[in-house]
């Protein structure tokens, strides 16, 4: 009887359908020998923002004009003279200089992967210290090969880059001209 039970149990196991899950999933497969650079929407990348921009413009303008008109009338025994003279001198000088520097580190997310394999990234960071808010925002496209082994890309390697750095708070308000100064500036005063 024991022998028949054993045979029945073995026959039942062999007849039972086998179920197994594969460890290989084609959609998320990455070989162990490959690098760990981000490749999927939602992966994070650190952007090192090193932007240094400066511009300078100088203009000198000088113009002058002299004009004169004179009339002499001679009549019997009398002579009349009339004249007008104008002198216009214009001398204008101007100089504009602007310099900006942004050094920051921000982690952004991959929003899209283009058909060419470029990674569309976007992210922002908000920092608030003593009622002063500083916000940095980065958007653009990068090539996967520009991402280092440490998962970092330089801002100079971002195509169609949109990098903004803005501040709000008491210090930013103090640096802004008063309303009446802005009004007078509209009229060139």
PyMOL CGO cylinders between C-alpha atoms (Angstrom):
from pymol import cmd
from pymol.cgo import CYLINDER

trace = [
    CYLINDER, 0.00, 0.00, 0.00, 2.85, 2.31, 0.79, 0.3, 1, 1, 1, 1, 1, 1,
    CYLINDER, 2.85, 2.31, 0.79, 4.32, 1.59, -2.56, 0.3, 1, 1, 1, 1, 1, 1,
    CYLINDER, 4.32, 1.59, -2.56, 1.09, 2.52, -4.37, 0.3, 1, 1, 1, 1, 1, 1,
    CYLINDER, 1.09, 2.52, -4.37, 0.77, 5.78, -2.43, 0.3, 1, 1, 1, 1, 1, 1,
    CYLINDER, 0.77, 5.78, -2.43, 4.26, 6.73, -3.43, 0.3, 1, 1, 1, 1, 1, 1,
    CYLINDER, 4.26, 6.73, -3.43, 3.51, 6.03, -7.07, 0.3, 1, 1, 1, 1, 1, 1,
    CYLINDER, 3.51, 6.03, -7.07, 0.26, 8.01, -6.93, 0.3, 1, 1, 1, 1, 1, 1,
    CYLINDER, 0.26, 8.01, -6.93, 2.02, 11.00, -5.35, 0.3, 1, 1, 1, 1, 1, 1,
    CYLINDER, 2.02, 11.00, -5.35, 4.75, 10.88, -7.99, 0.3, 1, 1, 1, 1, 1, 1,
    CYLINDER, 4.75, 10.88, -7.99, 2.17, 10.64, -10.78, 0.3, 1, 1, 1, 1, 1, 1,
    CYLINDER, 2.17, 10.64, -10.78, 0.26, 13.62, -9.34, 0.3, 1, 1, 1, 1, 1, 1,
    CYLINDER, 0.26, 13.62, -9.34, 3.45, 15.74, -9.22, 0.3, 1, 1, 1, 1, 1, 1,
    CYLINDER, 3.45, 15.74, -9.22, 4.33, 14.88, -12.78, 0.3, 1, 1, 1, 1, 1, 1,
    CYLINDER, 4.33, 14.88, -12.78, 0.84, 15.74, -13.97, 0.3, 1, 1, 1, 1, 1, 1,
    CYLINDER, 0.84, 15.74, -13.97, 0.79, 19.06, -12.10, 0.3, 1, 1, 1, 1, 1, 1,
    CYLINDER, 0.79, 19.06, -12.10, 1.51, 21.99, -14.45, 0.3, 1, 1, 1, 1, 1, 1,
    CYLINDER, 1.51, 21.99, -14.45, 4.90, 23.57, -13.84, 0.3, 1, 1, 1, 1, 1, 1,
    CYLINDER, 4.90, 23.57, -13.84, 5.09, 27.33, -13.34, 0.3, 1, 1, 1, 1, 1, 1,
    CYLINDER, 5.09, 27.33, -13.34, 8.28, 29.31, -13.38, 0.3, 1, 1, 1, 1, 1, 1,
    CYLINDER, 8.28, 29.31, -13.38, 9.18, 33.00, -13.78, 0.3, 1, 1, 1, 1, 1, 1,
    CYLINDER, 9.18, 33.00, -13.78, 12.14, 34.14, -15.78, 0.3, 1, 1, 1, 1, 1, 1,
    CYLINDER, 12.14, 34.14, -15.78, 14.71, 36.45, -14.25, 0.3, 1, 1, 1, 1, 1, 1,
    CYLINDER, 14.71, 36.45, -14.25, 15.20, 38.01, -17.68, 0.3, 1, 1, 1, 1, 1, 1,
    CYLINDER, 15.20, 38.01, -17.68, 12.85, 40.87, -18.62, 0.3, 1, 1, 1, 1, 1, 1,
    CYLINDER, 12.85, 40.87, -18.62, 13.64, 42.38, -22.01, 0.3, 1, 1, 1, 1, 1, 1,
    CYLINDER, 13.64, 42.38, -22.01, 12.22, 45.83, -21.15, 0.3, 1, 1, 1, 1, 1, 1,
    CYLINDER, 12.22, 45.83, -21.15, 14.48, 46.40, -18.18, 0.3, 1, 1, 1, 1, 1, 1,
    CYLINDER, 14.48, 46.40, -18.18, 17.48, 44.22, -18.96, 0.3, 1, 1, 1, 1, 1, 1,
    CYLINDER, 17.48, 44.22, -18.96, 20.88, 45.79, -18.39, 0.3, 1, 1, 1, 1, 1, 1,
    CYLINDER, 20.88, 45.79, -18.39, 23.98, 43.59, -18.49, 0.3, 1, 1, 1, 1, 1, 1,
    CYLINDER, 23.98, 43.59, -18.49, 26.19, 43.45, -15.41, 0.3, 1, 1, 1, 1, 1, 1,
    CYLINDER, 26.19, 43.45, -15.41, 29.14, 44.65, -17.45, 0.3, 1, 1, 1, 1, 1, 1,
    CYLINDER, 29.14, 44.65, -17.45, 27.39, 47.83, -18.64, 0.3, 1, 1, 1, 1, 1, 1,
    CYLINDER, 27.39, 47.83, -18.64, 27.80, 51.22, -16.98, 0.3, 1, 1, 1, 1, 1, 1,
    CYLINDER, 27.80, 51.22, -16.98, 25.14, 52.53, -14.64, 0.3, 1, 1, 1, 1, 1, 1,
    CYLINDER, 25.14, 52.53, -14.64, 24.28, 55.67, -16.57, 0.3, 1, 1, 1, 1, 1, 1,
    CYLINDER, 24.28, 55.67, -16.57, 20.60, 56.58, -16.55, 0.3, 1, 1, 1, 1, 1, 1,
    CYLINDER, 20.60, 56.58, -16.55, 18.59, 55.29, -19.47, 0.3, 1, 1, 1, 1, 1, 1,
    CYLINDER, 18.59, 55.29, -19.47, 14.93, 55.49, -18.51, 0.3, 1, 1, 1, 1, 1, 1,
    CYLINDER, 14.93, 55.49, -18.51, 12.30, 58.17, -17.97, 0.3, 1, 1, 1, 1, 1, 1,
    CYLINDER, 12.30, 58.17, -17.97, 12.30, 59.14, -14.31, 0.3, 1, 1, 1, 1, 1, 1,
    CYLINDER, 12.30, 59.14, -14.31, 15.99, 58.37, -13.69, 0.3, 1, 1, 1, 1, 1, 1,
    CYLINDER, 15.99, 58.37, -13.69, 17.94, 61.14, -11.95, 0.3, 1, 1, 1, 1, 1, 1,
    CYLINDER, 17.94, 61.14, -11.95, 21.03, 62.98, -13.18, 0.3, 1, 1, 1, 1, 1, 1,
    CYLINDER, 21.03, 62.98, -13.18, 23.14, 65.54, -11.31, 0.3, 1, 1, 1, 1, 1, 1,
    CYLINDER, 23.14, 65.54, -11.31, 23.88, 68.73, -13.25, 0.3, 1, 1, 1, 1, 1, 1,
    CYLINDER, 23.88, 68.73, -13.25, 26.92, 70.80, -12.34, 0.3, 1, 1, 1, 1, 1, 1,
    CYLINDER, 26.92, 70.80, -12.34, 26.05, 74.36, -13.34, 0.3, 1, 1, 1, 1, 1, 1,
    CYLINDER, 26.05, 74.36, -13.34, 29.17, 76.37, -14.20, 0.3, 1, 1, 1, 1, 1, 1,
    CYLINDER, 29.17, 76.37, -14.20, 27.97, 79.41, -16.11, 0.3, 1, 1, 1, 1, 1, 1,
    CYLINDER, 27.97, 79.41, -16.11, 30.05, 82.55, -16.46, 0.3, 1, 1, 1, 1, 1, 1,
    CYLINDER, 30.05, 82.55, -16.46, 28.84, 85.28, -18.79, 0.3, 1, 1, 1, 1, 1, 1,
    CYLINDER, 28.84, 85.28, -18.79, 30.06, 88.81, -19.33, 0.3, 1, 1, 1, 1, 1, 1,
    CYLINDER, 30.06, 88.81, -19.33, 29.26, 91.47, -21.88, 0.3, 1, 1, 1, 1, 1, 1,
    CYLINDER, 29.26, 91.47, -21.88, 30.55, 94.97, -22.47, 0.3, 1, 1, 1, 1, 1, 1,
    CYLINDER, 30.55, 94.97, -22.47, 29.41, 97.63, -24.90, 0.3, 1, 1, 1, 1, 1, 1,
    CYLINDER, 29.41, 97.63, -24.90, 30.90, 101.08, -25.49, 0.3, 1, 1, 1, 1, 1, 1,
    CYLINDER, 30.90, 101.08, -25.49, 29.54, 103.73, -27.82, 0.3, 1, 1, 1, 1, 1, 1,
    CYLINDER, 29.54, 103.73, -27.82, 30.94, 107.19, -28.64, 0.3, 1, 1, 1, 1, 1, 1,
    CYLINDER, 30.94, 107.19, -28.64, 29.03, 109.61, -30.82, 0.3, 1, 1, 1, 1, 1, 1,
    CYLINDER, 29.03, 109.61, -30.82, 30.14, 113.06, -31.88, 0.3, 1, 1, 1, 1, 1, 1,
    CYLINDER, 30.14, 113.06, -31.88, 28.44, 115.32, -34.43, 0.3, 1, 1, 1, 1, 1, 1,
    CYLINDER, 28.44, 115.32, -34.43, 28.59, 119.02, -35.25, 0.3, 1, 1, 1, 1, 1, 1,
    CYLINDER, 28.59, 119.02, -35.25, 27.00, 121.43, -37.67, 0.3, 1, 1, 1, 1, 1, 1,
    CYLINDER, 27.00, 121.43, -37.67, 27.48, 125.13, -38.36, 0.3, 1, 1, 1, 1, 1, 1,
    CYLINDER, 27.48, 125.13, -38.36, 25.07, 127.09, -40.53, 0.3, 1, 1, 1, 1, 1, 1,
    CYLINDER, 25.07, 127.09, -40.53, 24.86, 130.76, -41.31, 0.3, 1, 1, 1, 1, 1, 1,
    CYLINDER, 24.86, 130.76, -41.31, 22.61, 133.03, -43.37, 0.3, 1, 1, 1, 1, 1, 1,
    CYLINDER, 22.61, 133.03, -43.37, 23.29, 136.67, -44.15, 0.3, 1, 1, 1, 1, 1, 1,
    CYLINDER, 23.29, 136.67, -44.15, 21.44, 139.36, -46.07, 0.3, 1, 1, 1, 1, 1, 1,
    CYLINDER, 21.44, 139.36, -46.07, 22.85, 142.70, -47.20, 0.3, 1, 1, 1, 1, 1, 1,
    CYLINDER, 22.85, 142.70, -47.20, 20.50, 145.31, -48.62, 0.3, 1, 1, 1, 1, 1, 1,
    CYLINDER, 20.50, 145.31, -48.62, 21.76, 148.50, -50.17, 0.3, 1, 1, 1, 1, 1, 1,
    CYLINDER, 21.76, 148.50, -50.17, 19.46, 151.31, -50.98, 0.3, 1, 1, 1, 1, 1, 1,
    CYLINDER, 19.46, 151.31, -50.98, 19.87, 155.00, -51.79, 0.3, 1, 1, 1, 1, 1, 1,
    CYLINDER, 19.87, 155.00, -51.79, 21.85, 156.33, -48.90, 0.3, 1, 1, 1, 1, 1, 1,
    CYLINDER, 21.85, 156.33, -48.90, 21.12, 153.46, -46.56, 0.3, 1, 1, 1, 1, 1, 1,
    CYLINDER, 21.12, 153.46, -46.56, 22.49, 149.99, -46.04, 0.3, 1, 1, 1, 1, 1, 1,
    CYLINDER, 22.49, 149.99, -46.04, 20.86, 147.14, -44.13, 0.3, 1, 1, 1, 1, 1, 1,
    CYLINDER, 20.86, 147.14, -44.13, 22.55, 144.00, -42.87, 0.3, 1, 1, 1, 1, 1, 1,
    CYLINDER, 22.55, 144.00, -42.87, 20.83, 140.98, -41.32, 0.3, 1, 1, 1, 1, 1, 1,
    CYLINDER, 20.83, 140.98, -41.32, 22.29, 137.64, -40.41, 0.3, 1, 1, 1, 1, 1, 1,
    CYLINDER, 22.29, 137.64, -40.41, 21.59, 134.44, -38.50, 0.3, 1, 1, 1, 1, 1, 1,
    CYLINDER, 21.59, 134.44, -38.50, 24.00, 131.78, -37.44, 0.3, 1, 1, 1, 1, 1, 1,
    CYLINDER, 24.00, 131.78, -37.44, 23.43, 128.40, -35.79, 0.3, 1, 1, 1, 1, 1, 1,
    CYLINDER, 23.43, 128.40, -35.79, 25.87, 126.00, -34.22, 0.3, 1, 1, 1, 1, 1, 1,
    CYLINDER, 25.87, 126.00, -34.22, 24.82, 122.51, -33.13, 0.3, 1, 1, 1, 1, 1, 1,
    CYLINDER, 24.82, 122.51, -33.13, 27.21, 120.23, -31.28, 0.3, 1, 1, 1, 1, 1, 1,
    CYLINDER, 27.21, 120.23, -31.28, 26.30, 116.78, -30.04, 0.3, 1, 1, 1, 1, 1, 1,
    CYLINDER, 26.30, 116.78, -30.04, 28.64, 114.65, -28.01, 0.3, 1, 1, 1, 1, 1, 1,
    CYLINDER, 28.64, 114.65, -28.01, 27.35, 111.40, -26.56, 0.3, 1, 1, 1, 1, 1, 1,
    CYLINDER, 27.35, 111.40, -26.56, 29.11, 108.60, -24.77, 0.3, 1, 1, 1, 1, 1, 1,
    CYLINDER, 29.11, 108.60, -24.77, 27.78, 105.43, -23.28, 0.3, 1, 1, 1, 1, 1, 1,
    CYLINDER, 27.78, 105.43, -23.28, 29.06, 102.27, -21.65, 0.3, 1, 1, 1, 1, 1, 1,
    CYLINDER, 29.06, 102.27, -21.65, 27.22, 99.16, -20.58, 0.3, 1, 1, 1, 1, 1, 1,
    CYLINDER, 27.22, 99.16, -20.58, 28.82, 96.30, -18.70, 0.3, 1, 1, 1, 1, 1, 1,
    CYLINDER, 28.82, 96.30, -18.70, 27.18, 93.21, -17.32, 0.3, 1, 1, 1, 1, 1, 1,
    CYLINDER, 27.18, 93.21, -17.32, 28.61, 90.13, -15.67, 0.3, 1, 1, 1, 1, 1, 1,
    CYLINDER, 28.61, 90.13, -15.67, 26.91, 87.04, -14.32, 0.3, 1, 1, 1, 1, 1, 1,
    CYLINDER, 26.91, 87.04, -14.32, 28.13, 83.88, -12.66, 0.3, 1, 1, 1, 1, 1, 1,
    CYLINDER, 28.13, 83.88, -12.66, 26.20, 80.86, -11.47, 0.3, 1, 1, 1, 1, 1, 1,
    CYLINDER, 26.20, 80.86, -11.47, 27.82, 77.93, -9.67, 0.3, 1, 1, 1, 1, 1, 1,
    CYLINDER, 27.82, 77.93, -9.67, 25.36, 75.29, -8.52, 0.3, 1, 1, 1, 1, 1, 1,
    CYLINDER, 25.36, 75.29, -8.52, 24.68, 71.59, -8.32, 0.3, 1, 1, 1, 1, 1, 1,
    CYLINDER, 24.68, 71.59, -8.32, 21.16, 70.32, -8.97, 0.3, 1, 1, 1, 1, 1, 1,
    CYLINDER, 21.16, 70.32, -8.97, 19.65, 66.89, -9.52, 0.3, 1, 1, 1, 1, 1, 1,
    CYLINDER, 19.65, 66.89, -9.52, 17.12, 66.70, -12.36, 0.3, 1, 1, 1, 1, 1, 1,
    CYLINDER, 17.12, 66.70, -12.36, 14.92, 63.96, -13.79, 0.3, 1, 1, 1, 1, 1, 1,
    CYLINDER, 14.92, 63.96, -13.79, 14.75, 62.51, -17.29, 0.3, 1, 1, 1, 1, 1, 1,
    CYLINDER, 14.75, 62.51, -17.29, 11.38, 63.62, -18.69, 0.3, 1, 1, 1, 1, 1, 1,
    CYLINDER, 11.38, 63.62, -18.69, 11.64, 62.05, -22.14, 0.3, 1, 1, 1, 1, 1, 1,
    CYLINDER, 11.64, 62.05, -22.14, 13.95, 60.08, -24.41, 0.3, 1, 1, 1, 1, 1, 1,
    CYLINDER, 13.95, 60.08, -24.41, 13.96, 61.32, -28.00, 0.3, 1, 1, 1, 1, 1, 1,
    CYLINDER, 13.96, 61.32, -28.00, 14.04, 58.95, -31.00, 0.3, 1, 1, 1, 1, 1, 1,
    CYLINDER, 14.04, 58.95, -31.00, 17.71, 59.93, -31.48, 0.3, 1, 1, 1, 1, 1, 1,
    CYLINDER, 17.71, 59.93, -31.48, 18.46, 58.72, -27.94, 0.3, 1, 1, 1, 1, 1, 1,
    CYLINDER, 18.46, 58.72, -27.94, 18.90, 62.16, -26.37, 0.3, 1, 1, 1, 1, 1, 1,
    CYLINDER, 18.90, 62.16, -26.37, 17.66, 62.63, -22.81, 0.3, 1, 1, 1, 1, 1, 1,
    CYLINDER, 17.66, 62.63, -22.81, 15.28, 65.53, -22.14, 0.3, 1, 1, 1, 1, 1, 1,
    CYLINDER, 15.28, 65.53, -22.14, 15.89, 66.69, -18.58, 0.3, 1, 1, 1, 1, 1, 1,
    CYLINDER, 15.89, 66.69, -18.58, 14.17, 69.18, -16.26, 0.3, 1, 1, 1, 1, 1, 1,
    CYLINDER, 14.17, 69.18, -16.26, 14.27, 70.02, -12.59, 0.3, 1, 1, 1, 1, 1, 1,
    CYLINDER, 14.27, 70.02, -12.59, 14.30, 72.80, -10.06, 0.3, 1, 1, 1, 1, 1, 1,
    CYLINDER, 14.30, 72.80, -10.06, 15.62, 73.45, -6.60, 0.3, 1, 1, 1, 1, 1, 1,
    CYLINDER, 15.62, 73.45, -6.60, 14.28, 75.93, -4.03, 0.3, 1, 1, 1, 1, 1, 1,
    CYLINDER, 14.28, 75.93, -4.03, 16.41, 77.09, -1.13, 0.3, 1, 1, 1, 1, 1, 1,
    CYLINDER, 16.41, 77.09, -1.13, 15.12, 79.38, 1.62, 0.3, 1, 1, 1, 1, 1, 1,
    CYLINDER, 15.12, 79.38, 1.62, 17.43, 80.98, 4.18, 0.3, 1, 1, 1, 1, 1, 1,
    CYLINDER, 17.43, 80.98, 4.18, 16.40, 83.85, 6.49, 0.3, 1, 1, 1, 1, 1, 1,
    CYLINDER, 16.40, 83.85, 6.49, 13.27, 84.66, 4.49, 0.3, 1, 1, 1, 1, 1, 1,
    CYLINDER, 13.27, 84.66, 4.49, 15.29, 84.80, 1.25, 0.3, 1, 1, 1, 1, 1, 1,
    CYLINDER, 15.29, 84.80, 1.25, 14.20, 82.34, -1.44, 0.3, 1, 1, 1, 1, 1, 1,
    CYLINDER, 14.20, 82.34, -1.44, 16.63, 81.25, -4.15, 0.3, 1, 1, 1, 1, 1, 1,
    CYLINDER, 16.63, 81.25, -4.15, 15.32, 79.13, -7.01, 0.3, 1, 1, 1, 1, 1, 1,
    CYLINDER, 15.32, 79.13, -7.01, 17.34, 77.48, -9.73, 0.3, 1, 1, 1, 1, 1, 1,
    CYLINDER, 17.34, 77.48, -9.73, 15.71, 75.75, -12.68, 0.3, 1, 1, 1, 1, 1, 1,
    CYLINDER, 15.71, 75.75, -12.68, 17.43, 73.66, -15.39, 0.3, 1, 1, 1, 1, 1, 1,
    CYLINDER, 17.43, 73.66, -15.39, 15.94, 72.27, -18.61, 0.3, 1, 1, 1, 1, 1, 1,
    CYLINDER, 15.94, 72.27, -18.61, 17.44, 70.94, -21.83, 0.3, 1, 1, 1, 1, 1, 1,
    CYLINDER, 17.44, 70.94, -21.83, 18.66, 67.93, -23.81, 0.3, 1, 1, 1, 1, 1, 1,
    CYLINDER, 18.66, 67.93, -23.81, 21.78, 65.86, -23.19, 0.3, 1, 1, 1, 1, 1, 1,
    CYLINDER, 21.78, 65.86, -23.19, 23.53, 62.96, -24.86, 0.3, 1, 1, 1, 1, 1, 1,
    CYLINDER, 23.53, 62.96, -24.86, 23.91, 59.80, -22.72, 0.3, 1, 1, 1, 1, 1, 1,
    CYLINDER, 23.91, 59.80, -22.72, 27.65, 59.68, -23.46, 0.3, 1, 1, 1, 1, 1, 1,
    CYLINDER, 27.65, 59.68, -23.46, 28.06, 63.14, -21.82, 0.3, 1, 1, 1, 1, 1, 1,
    CYLINDER, 28.06, 63.14, -21.82, 26.94, 61.73, -18.47, 0.3, 1, 1, 1, 1, 1, 1,
    CYLINDER, 26.94, 61.73, -18.47, 30.01, 60.71, -16.44, 0.3, 1, 1, 1, 1, 1, 1,
    CYLINDER, 30.01, 60.71, -16.44, 30.43, 57.44, -14.58, 0.3, 1, 1, 1, 1, 1, 1,
    CYLINDER, 30.43, 57.44, -14.58, 29.50, 59.34, -11.40, 0.3, 1, 1, 1, 1, 1, 1,
    CYLINDER, 29.50, 59.34, -11.40, 26.13, 60.23, -13.03, 0.3, 1, 1, 1, 1, 1, 1,
    CYLINDER, 26.13, 60.23, -13.03, 27.06, 63.91, -13.48, 0.3, 1, 1, 1, 1, 1, 1,
    CYLINDER, 27.06, 63.91, -13.48, 26.76, 66.15, -16.54, 0.3, 1, 1, 1, 1, 1, 1,
    CYLINDER, 26.76, 66.15, -16.54, 28.16, 69.67, -16.96, 0.3, 1, 1, 1, 1, 1, 1,
    CYLINDER, 28.16, 69.67, -16.96, 25.76, 72.47, -17.84, 0.3, 1, 1, 1, 1, 1, 1,
    CYLINDER, 25.76, 72.47, -17.84, 27.97, 73.32, -20.83, 0.3, 1, 1, 1, 1, 1, 1,
    CYLINDER, 27.97, 73.32, -20.83, 26.95, 69.94, -22.33, 0.3, 1, 1, 1, 1, 1, 1,
    CYLINDER, 26.95, 69.94, -22.33, 23.21, 70.70, -22.26, 0.3, 1, 1, 1, 1, 1, 1,
    CYLINDER, 23.21, 70.70, -22.26, 21.66, 71.49, -25.65, 0.3, 1, 1, 1, 1, 1, 1,
    CYLINDER, 21.66, 71.49, -25.65, 18.80, 74.01, -25.77, 0.3, 1, 1, 1, 1, 1, 1,
    CYLINDER, 18.80, 74.01, -25.77, 19.63, 74.81, -22.15, 0.3, 1, 1, 1, 1, 1, 1,
    CYLINDER, 19.63, 74.81, -22.15, 17.28, 76.95, -20.10, 0.3, 1, 1, 1, 1, 1, 1,
    CYLINDER, 17.28, 76.95, -20.10, 18.94, 77.82, -16.82, 0.3, 1, 1, 1, 1, 1, 1,
    CYLINDER, 18.94, 77.82, -16.82, 17.32, 80.36, -14.52, 0.3, 1, 1, 1, 1, 1, 1,
    CYLINDER, 17.32, 80.36, -14.52, 18.42, 81.58, -11.14, 0.3, 1, 1, 1, 1, 1, 1,
    CYLINDER, 18.42, 81.58, -11.14, 16.07, 83.92, -9.29, 0.3, 1, 1, 1, 1, 1, 1,
    CYLINDER, 16.07, 83.92, -9.29, 15.75, 85.27, -5.79, 0.3, 1, 1, 1, 1, 1, 1,
    CYLINDER, 15.75, 85.27, -5.79, 12.97, 86.74, -3.69, 0.3, 1, 1, 1, 1, 1, 1,
    CYLINDER, 12.97, 86.74, -3.69, 12.98, 88.34, -0.30, 0.3, 1, 1, 1, 1, 1, 1,
    CYLINDER, 12.98, 88.34, -0.30, 14.06, 91.40, 1.63, 0.3, 1, 1, 1, 1, 1, 1,
    CYLINDER, 14.06, 91.40, 1.63, 17.47, 91.77, -0.05, 0.3, 1, 1, 1, 1, 1, 1,
    CYLINDER, 17.47, 91.77, -0.05, 16.03, 91.36, -3.55, 0.3, 1, 1, 1, 1, 1, 1,
    CYLINDER, 16.03, 91.36, -3.55, 13.37, 93.97, -2.75, 0.3, 1, 1, 1, 1, 1, 1,
    CYLINDER, 13.37, 93.97, -2.75, 15.97, 96.46, -1.51, 0.3, 1, 1, 1, 1, 1, 1,
    CYLINDER, 15.97, 96.46, -1.51, 17.98, 96.13, -4.73, 0.3, 1, 1, 1, 1, 1, 1,
    CYLINDER, 17.98, 96.13, -4.73, 14.98, 96.97, -6.89, 0.3, 1, 1, 1, 1, 1, 1,
    CYLINDER, 14.98, 96.97, -6.89, 14.51, 100.71, -7.68, 0.3, 1, 1, 1, 1, 1, 1,
    CYLINDER, 14.51, 100.71, -7.68, 11.52, 102.47, -6.12, 0.3, 1, 1, 1, 1, 1, 1,
    CYLINDER, 11.52, 102.47, -6.12, 8.33, 102.91, -8.19, 0.3, 1, 1, 1, 1, 1, 1,
    CYLINDER, 8.33, 102.91, -8.19, 8.91, 106.63, -8.70, 0.3, 1, 1, 1, 1, 1, 1,
    CYLINDER, 8.91, 106.63, -8.70, 12.46, 106.00, -9.98, 0.3, 1, 1, 1, 1, 1, 1,
    CYLINDER, 12.46, 106.00, -9.98, 11.14, 103.47, -12.51, 0.3, 1, 1, 1, 1, 1, 1,
    CYLINDER, 11.14, 103.47, -12.51, 8.44, 106.00, -13.54, 0.3, 1, 1, 1, 1, 1, 1,
    CYLINDER, 8.44, 106.00, -13.54, 11.00, 108.76, -14.13, 0.3, 1, 1, 1, 1, 1, 1,
    CYLINDER, 11.00, 108.76, -14.13, 13.18, 106.35, -16.09, 0.3, 1, 1, 1, 1, 1, 1,
    CYLINDER, 13.18, 106.35, -16.09, 10.31, 105.82, -18.54, 0.3, 1, 1, 1, 1, 1, 1,
    CYLINDER, 10.31, 105.82, -18.54, 10.59, 109.49, -19.49, 0.3, 1, 1, 1, 1, 1, 1,
    CYLINDER, 10.59, 109.49, -19.49, 14.37, 109.49, -19.63, 0.3, 1, 1, 1, 1, 1, 1,
    CYLINDER, 14.37, 109.49, -19.63, 14.80, 111.53, -16.46, 0.3, 1, 1, 1, 1, 1, 1,
]
cmd.load_cgo(trace, "trace")
